[in-house]
Amino acid sequence: MSATRLRADVLAGVTTSFALVPECIAFALVAQLNPLMGLYGAFIICTLTAWLGGRPGMVSGAAGSMAVVIVALVVQHGAPYLLATVLLSGALMILFGALRLGKLVRMVPHPVMLGFVNGLAIVIALAQLEHFKSGGAWLHGADLGLMLGLVALTMTVVHLVPRLTKAVPPALVAILGVGGLTFALGLPTRTLGDMAHIAGGLPSLAWPDVPFNLDTLRIVAPYAVVMALVGLLETLLTLNLTDEITQSRGRTNRECVALGVANVASGLAGGMGGCAMIGQTMINLNSGGRGRTSGVVAGVMILLFVLFLSPLIEQIPLAALVGVMFVVAQQTFAWGSLRVFNKVPRHDAVVIVLVTAVTVFTDLALAVLVGVILSALNFAWQHARELRADVQVGPDGAKLYRPHGTLFFASTKPFLGLFDAAGDPAQVTLDCRHLSFVDYSAIEALHTLRQRYARAGKHLRVTHLSERCKQLLRRAGAHPVD
């Protein structure tokens, strides 16, 4: 690695670490946990996924999407059961990667990706609004004015620095610059220390203090499955986005295994579970982080904050971090998706809007599931409508049907409607050179068609089946040809 590349990764990692701290503290508080559990989880997960994962430049940590999942578990059963859940979810992630299921992310259509990105951008922006509250009440008067002014100053610095120099990450300049200004002028603004005190020691390894029996498994298993699904989904979709930004290709299965290993390690060390964090990943990439070093530095810096640097880090104004995250939300949102609404098919526009809304108001896993199902149903409908057939009558009076398209569950009825068993001659040929059989419904449709001609006392001859179609028919116990 060149010195220039190393320097860029180190600076990007330091910048990203500043953005990781308040998010992980906030997510820990959302889950009603000790903030150190969020920081320990961020340190372990960020470091291990950067070191072992399949997507250099991507940043993982204690994510809010997973924190929301386990609030009820923590309230009812306590933190030890959460740690057991993190262990089990990590094991499920490892199994997912070991079975090489990471390639399933290819099944996510582009409109769903756009909805995912837009939804998370809105979620990132909305999450910052909590910092405009104090004691549960909205800031007002001079306090609100100072907060808004510092946020605006931070955003301005982030946008202006790249025009002056690309030697340092703009977010780092903004955070340190605004922090130095508030300290020098003694401005009475809220700081990171107002959220929580982050001083602590090294995390210690220990098994979760829960009984290892079936009752415990019944409690933690449902949460572990949801955590694993949410974590894998957010990670794989963020990996896809990172691939597009960096014009390179990550290794999905390796990332799944690394994420599982990191979650197991976090659970053993008393940390929260986590996954890829799109906001912090965007900060890292925009700051020049492209290699594994950037993620490792970000994770190690969090541990240094906890062990040695908490008095300094706690003085960082929240307004500076909020301003950076607002810029991240603005840069993450796919503004181009708004311009193509009148150019793309209506169903794709509906999917983008729906996935965005579901991501904002419920959760990512449900949003992606809804988007994929809608896209799949539309795909099936469109393919079913495209089925057609050329019909020819030979000199001897025999009739030839040559269908074009795909025969599957949604197209069986249109397929059967192409034929006239009662009115056709005694000899009918079905030429399948342009017809693809996909599922069991296709086999049943062909069987039904043969029965119709047989009942009419006529013979249906099937020709030019592909080897794949013949194998499908043989496996179902049907004769490929007559």
C-alpha positions in Angstrom: 0.0 0.0 0.0 1.3 3.4 -0.9 1.9 6.1 1.6 -0.8 8.3 0.0 -3.4 5.5 0.1 -2.5 4.7 3.7 -2.8 8.4 4.7 -6.2 8.7 3.0 -7.5 5.5 4.8 -6.2 6.6 8.2 -7.8 10.1 7.9 -11.0 8.6 6.6 -11.1 6.1 9.5 -10.6 8.9 12.1 -13.4 10.9 10.5 -15.7 8.0 10.5 -15.0 7.2 14.1 -16.3 10.6 15.1 -19.6 9.9 13.3 -19.9 6.3 14.8 -19.7 7.4 18.4 -23.0 9.4 18.7 -24.9 7.0 16.5 -23.8 3.9 18.6 -24.6 5.7 21.9 -28.0 6.7 20.6 -28.8 3.2 19.4 -27.8 1.7 22.7 -30.1 4.2 24.5 -32.9 3.3 22.1 -32.4 -0.3 23.1 -32.3 0.7 26.8 -28.7 -0.5 27.2 -25.5 0.9 28.7 -23.9 3.2 26.0 -20.7 1.3 26.5 -22.4 -1.8 25.0 -23.0 0.2 21.8 -19.4 1.4 21.7 -17.9 -2.0 22.5 -20.1 -3.5 19.7 -19.0 -0.8 17.3 -15.3 -1.3 18.0 -15.5 -5.1 17.6 -17.8 -5.2 14.6 -16.2 -2.4 12.7 -12.7 -3.7 13.2 -13.4 -7.4 12.5 -15.6 -6.8 9.4 -13.0 -4.3 8.0 -10.2 -6.9 8.5 -12.0 -10.1 7.5 -14.9 -8.9 5.3 -15.4 -9.0 1.6 -16.0 -5.3 1.0 -13.1 -2.9 1.9 -14.3 0.6 2.5 -17.6 -0.4 4.0 -18.2 0.4 7.7 -20.2 -1.7 10.1 -21.2 -1.1 13.7 -24.0 -1.2 16.2 -26.8 -0.3 13.9 -30.1 1.3 14.7 -32.1 -1.1 12.5 -31.0 -4.0 14.8 -31.3 -1.9 18.0 -35.1 -1.4 17.3 -35.5 -5.2 16.9 -34.3 -6.1 20.4 -36.0 -3.3 22.5 -38.8 -5.7 23.7 -36.3 -8.4 24.5 -34.2 -6.1 26.7 -37.3 -4.8 28.5 -38.7 -8.2 29.2 -35.6 -10.3 29.9 -32.6 -8.0 30.3 -29.2 -7.5 28.7 -27.8 -11.0 29.3 -30.5 -12.4 27.0 -29.6 -9.8 24.4 -26.0 -11.0 24.4 -27.2 -14.6 23.9 -29.4 -13.3 21.0 -26.4 -11.6 19.4 -24.4 -14.8 19.6 -27.1 -16.8 17.9 -27.7 -14.2 15.2 -24.0 -14.2 14.5 -24.0 -18.0 14.1 -26.9 -17.7 11.7 -25.0 -15.1 9.7 -22.0 -17.4 9.5 -24.3 -20.2 8.3 -25.8 -18.0 5.7 -22.4 -17.1 4.3 -21.1 -20.6 4.5 -24.0 -21.8 2.4 -23.1 -19.2 -0.2 -26.5 -17.5 0.0 -25.1 -14.0 -0.3 -25.7 -14.2 -4.1 -29.5 -13.9 -3.3 -28.9 -10.2 -3.1 -29.0 -10.3 -6.9 -32.7 -10.9 -6.6 -33.2 -7.4 -5.3 -34.4 -5.2 -8.2 -32.9 -1.7 -8.8 -36.1 0.1 -7.9 -36.0 -1.6 -4.5 -32.4 -0.5 -4.1 -33.4 3.1 -4.8 -36.2 2.9 -2.3 -33.8 1.4 0.3 -31.3 4.2 -0.3 -33.9 6.9 -0.2 -35.6 5.5 2.9 -32.4 5.2 4.9 -31.4 8.7 3.9 -34.7 10.0 5.3 -34.2 7.8 8.4 -30.7 9.3 8.9 -32.0 12.8 8.7 -35.0 12.2 11.0 -32.7 10.6 13.6 -30.8 13.8 13.9 -33.9 15.7 15.0 -33.6 14.1 18.4 -30.5 16.2 19.0 -32.7 19.3 18.8 -34.3 18.2 22.1 -33.2 18.6 25.7 -34.9 16.7 28.5 -37.5 15.5 26.0 -38.5 19.1 25.0 -37.6 20.9 21.8 -34.9 23.5 22.0 -36.2 27.1 21.6 -35.0 30.6 21.6 -31.2 31.3 21.7 -30.4 27.6 22.2 -32.3 26.6 19.1 -30.7 29.5 17.1 -27.2 28.5 18.2 -27.8 24.8 17.3 -29.1 25.7 13.9 -26.3 28.1 13.3 -23.6 25.6 14.1 -25.3 22.9 12.1 -25.5 25.3 9.1 -21.8 26.2 9.6 -20.8 22.6 9.7 -22.7 21.8 6.5 -21.1 24.8 4.8 -17.6 23.7 5.7 -18.2 20.2 4.5 -19.3 21.5 1.1 -16.6 24.2 0.8 -13.5 22.2 1.8 -13.4 20.0 -1.3 -13.2 23.1 -3.4 -10.1 24.3 -1.5 -8.2 21.1 -0.9 -8.7 17.3 -1.1 -5.8 16.6 1.2 -8.0 16.1 4.2 -11.6 14.8 4.6 -14.1 17.7 4.7 -16.1 16.1 7.5 -13.0 15.9 9.7 -12.2 19.6 9.1 -15.8 20.5 9.9 -16.0 18.5 13.1 -12.7 19.7 14.5 -13.2 23.3 13.2 -16.6 23.8 14.7 -15.5 22.0 17.9 -12.5 24.3 18.2 -14.7 27.4 17.6 -17.3 26.5 20.2 -14.5 25.8 22.8 -12.6 29.0 22.0 -15.7 31.2 22.2 -17.2 29.2 25.1 -20.5 28.8 23.3 -23.2 27.1 25.4 -24.1 24.3 23.1 -24.8 20.6 23.8 -21.9 18.3 23.4 -21.4 14.5 23.0 -20.8 14.3 26.8 -24.4 15.4 27.3 -25.6 12.2 25.7 -23.5 9.9 27.9 -20.1 9.5 29.5 -18.1 7.1 27.4 -15.1 6.5 29.6 -14.5 2.8 30.3 -12.1 -0.1 30.3 -11.3 -2.9 27.9 -14.2 -5.2 27.1 -13.9 -8.6 28.8 -14.8 -12.0 27.3 -17.5 -14.0 29.0 -20.5 -16.2 28.1 -23.8 -14.5 28.6 -25.2 -15.1 32.0 -28.3 -17.1 31.0 -29.3 -20.7 31.4 -28.4 -22.7 28.3 -31.6 -24.7 27.8 -34.6 -24.9 25.5 -36.5 -22.2 27.4 -33.7 -19.7 26.7 -33.6 -20.8 23.1 -37.3 -20.3 22.7 -36.9 -16.7 24.0 -33.9 -15.6 22.0 -34.4 -17.6 18.7 -37.2 -15.4 17.2 -35.2 -12.2 17.9 -32.0 -13.8 16.6 -33.6 -14.8 13.3 -35.0 -11.2 12.8 -31.6 -9.7 13.8 -29.8 -11.9 11.3 -32.2 -11.2 8.5 -32.2 -7.4 9.1 -28.4 -7.3 9.5 -27.7 -9.4 6.4 -30.1 -7.4 4.3 -28.8 -4.0 5.3 -25.2 -5.2 4.9 -25.7 -6.8 1.4 -27.6 -3.8 0.1 -25.0 -1.4 1.5 -22.3 -3.6 -0.1 -24.1 -3.2 -3.5 -24.2 0.5 -3.0 -20.5 0.6 -2.1 -19.7 -1.5 -5.2 -21.5 1.1 -7.4 -19.7 4.0 -5.8 -16.2 2.5 -5.9 -16.7 0.8 -9.3 -15.4 -2.5 -7.8 -16.9 -5.7 -6.7 -17.1 -7.0 -3.1 -17.5 -10.7 -2.0 -20.9 -11.1 -0.5 -20.5 -14.5 1.1 -17.2 -13.5 2.8 -18.9 -10.4 4.1 -21.7 -12.5 5.6 -19.3 -14.8 7.4 -17.2 -11.9 8.7 -20.3 -10.1 10.0 -21.4 -13.3 11.8 -17.9 -13.7 13.3 -18.0 -10.1 14.4 -21.4 -10.4 16.0 -20.3 -13.6 17.9 -17.2 -11.8 19.2 -19.4 -8.7 20.2 -21.8 -10.9 22.1 -19.0 -12.6 24.0 -17.4 -9.2 24.8 -20.7 -7.7 26.1 -21.4 -5.6 23.0 -24.5 -5.0 20.9 -25.1 -6.7 17.6 -24.5 -4.8 14.4 -24.3 -4.7 10.6 -23.2 -2.3 7.9 -24.1 1.4 8.5 -24.9 3.2 5.3 -24.4 6.7 6.8 -20.9 6.0 8.2 -20.0 4.1 5.0 -20.8 7.2 3.0 -18.7 9.3 5.3 -15.8 6.9 4.9 -16.1 6.7 1.2 -16.5 10.5 0.8 -13.5 11.0 3.0 -11.3 8.9 0.7 -11.5 5.6 2.6 -11.2 2.7 0.1 -9.1 0.0 1.9 -9.4 -2.2 5.0 -7.3 0.2 7.0 -10.0 2.8 7.1 -12.4 0.5 8.8 -9.8 -0.9 11.2 -8.7 2.6 12.2 -12.4 3.7 12.7 -12.9 0.7 15.1 -9.7 1.1 17.0 -10.3 4.8 17.4 -13.6 4.1 19.2 -11.7 1.9 21.7 -9.2 4.7 22.2 -12.0 7.1 22.8 -13.3 4.8 25.6 -10.0 4.1 27.1 -8.1 7.4 26.9 -9.7 10.2 24.9 -13.2 10.5 26.4 -12.5 13.9 28.1 -11.7 15.3 24.6 -14.3 13.5 22.6 -17.1 14.4 25.0 -16.4 18.1 24.2 -17.4 17.7 20.5 -20.5 19.7 19.9 -23.5 17.6 18.8 -24.3 20.3 16.2 -21.1 19.4 14.3 -22.0 15.8 14.2 -25.6 16.6 13.2 -24.4 18.8 10.4 -22.2 16.1 9.0 -25.0 13.5 9.2 -27.4 15.9 7.4 -24.9 16.2 4.6 -24.6 12.4 4.5 -28.4 12.1 4.3 -28.4 14.6 1.4 -25.6 12.8 -0.4 -27.2 9.3 0.2 -30.6 10.2 -1.2 -30.9 9.2 -4.8 -32.1 12.5 -6.2 -31.9 11.1 -9.7 -34.8 8.8 -8.8 -37.1 11.8 -8.6 -36.3 12.9 -12.2 -37.0 9.4 -13.7 -40.5 9.0 -12.3 -42.1 10.0 -15.6 -39.6 7.9 -17.6 -39.7 4.5 -15.9 -42.7 2.1 -15.9 -45.3 3.1 -13.4 -44.9 -0.1 -11.4 -41.2 0.7 -10.8 -42.1 4.2 -9.6 -44.6 2.7 -7.2 -42.0 0.2 -5.9 -39.5 3.1 -5.2 -42.0 5.1 -3.3 -43.5 2.2 -1.4 -40.1 0.8 -0.3 -39.0 4.3 0.8 -42.1 4.7 2.9 -42.0 1.3 4.4 -38.3 1.8 5.3 -39.1 5.0 7.1 -42.2 3.9 8.9 -41.5 0.3 9.7 -38.2 -1.4 9.0 -35.8 -2.3 6.3 -36.5 -6.1 6.2 -40.2 -5.6 5.6 -39.5 -2.8 3.0 -37.2 -5.0 0.9 -39.6 -8.0 1.2 -42.5 -5.9 0.0 -40.5 -4.4 -2.9 -39.2 -7.8 -4.0 -42.7 -9.4 -3.9 -44.2 -6.6 -5.9 -41.4 -6.6 -8.4 -41.7 -10.4 -8.8 -45.5 -10.3 -9.2 -45.1 -7.6 -11.9 -42.5 -9.6 -13.6 -44.7 -12.7 -13.6 -47.7 -10.7 -14.9 -45.7 -9.1 -17.8 -44.2 -12.4 -18.8 -47.6 -14.1 -18.7 -48.9 -11.5 -21.1 -46.1 -12.0 -23.6 -47.0 -15.6 -24.4 -48.2 -16.0 -28.0 -48.3 -18.6 -30.7 -47.8 -18.9 -34.5 -50.4 -21.3 -36.1 -49.9 -23.0 -39.4 -52.1 -25.6 -41.3 -50.2 -28.0 -43.6 -51.2 -29.3 -47.0 -52.4 -32.5 -45.3 -54.7 -30.6 -43.0 -52.4 -31.1 -39.9 -52.1 -28.2 -37.6 -48.9 -26.8 -36.1 -48.7 -24.6 -33.0 -45.4 -22.8 -32.3 -45.7 -20.9 -29.0 -43.3 -18.2 -28.0 -42.6 -17.3 -24.4 -42.3 -18.8 -20.9 -44.7 -21.3 -19.5 -45.0 -21.0 -15.7 -47.7 -20.7 -13.1 -49.0 -17.2 -14.3 -49.1 -18.1 -18.0 -50.7 -21.6 -18.0 -54.3 -20.2 -18.5 -53.2 -18.0 -21.5 -51.2 -21.0 -22.9 -54.2 -23.4 -22.8 -56.4 -20.6 -24.3 -54.2 -20.7 -27.4 -55.5 -24.1 -28.5 -58.8 -25.3 -29.9 -59.0 -29.0 -29.1 -62.6 -29.4 -30.3 -62.1 -27.6 -33.6 -58.6 -28.8 -34.5 -57.8 -31.6 -37.0 -56.9 -35.1 -35.9 -53.2 -34.5 -36.1 -51.8 -31.5 -34.1 -48.1 -30.7 -33.5 -46.8 -28.5 -30.6 -43.4 -27.1 -31.6 -41.7 -26.1 -28.3 -38.4 -24.7 -29.8 -39.4 -21.2 -28.6 -41.2 -22.2 -25.4 -39.5 -22.6 -22.0 -40.9 -24.8 -19.3 -40.2 -23.3 -15.8 -42.1 -25.0 -13.0 -44.6 -27.8 -12.1 -47.5 -25.6 -13.3 -46.0 -25.8 -16.8 -45.9 -29.6 -16.7 -49.5 -29.8 -15.5 -50.5 -27.4 -18.3 -48.9 -29.7 -20.9 -50.6 -32.7 -19.3 -54.0 -31.0 -19.3 -53.5 -30.0 -23.0 -52.7 -33.7 -23.9 -55.8 -34.9 -22.0 -58.0 -32.4 -23.9 -56.9 -33.7 -27.3 -57.1 -37.3 -26.1 -60.7 -36.8 -25.0 -61.5 -35.3 -28.3 -60.0 -38.4 -30.0 -57.1 -36.5 -31.5 -53.3 -36.9 -31.2 -51.0 -34.1 -29.9 -47.4 -34.5 -30.9 -44.8 -32.5 -29.0 -41.5 -31.6 -30.7 -38.3 -29.6 -30.2 -38.3 -29.7 -26.4 -35.0 -28.4 -24.9 -32.9 -30.8 -22.9 -33.8 -28.9 -19.7 -37.5 -29.1 -20.5 -37.2 -32.9 -21.2 -35.4 -33.4 -17.9 -38.1 -31.4 -16.1 -40.8 -33.6 -17.6 -39.0 -36.8 -16.9 -38.5 -35.9 -13.3 -42.2 -35.3 -13.0 -42.9 -38.7 -14.5 -44.3 -37.3 -17.8 -43.3 -38.4 -21.3 -41.4 -35.6 -22.9 -42.6 -36.4 -26.5 -45.2 -38.6 -28.1 
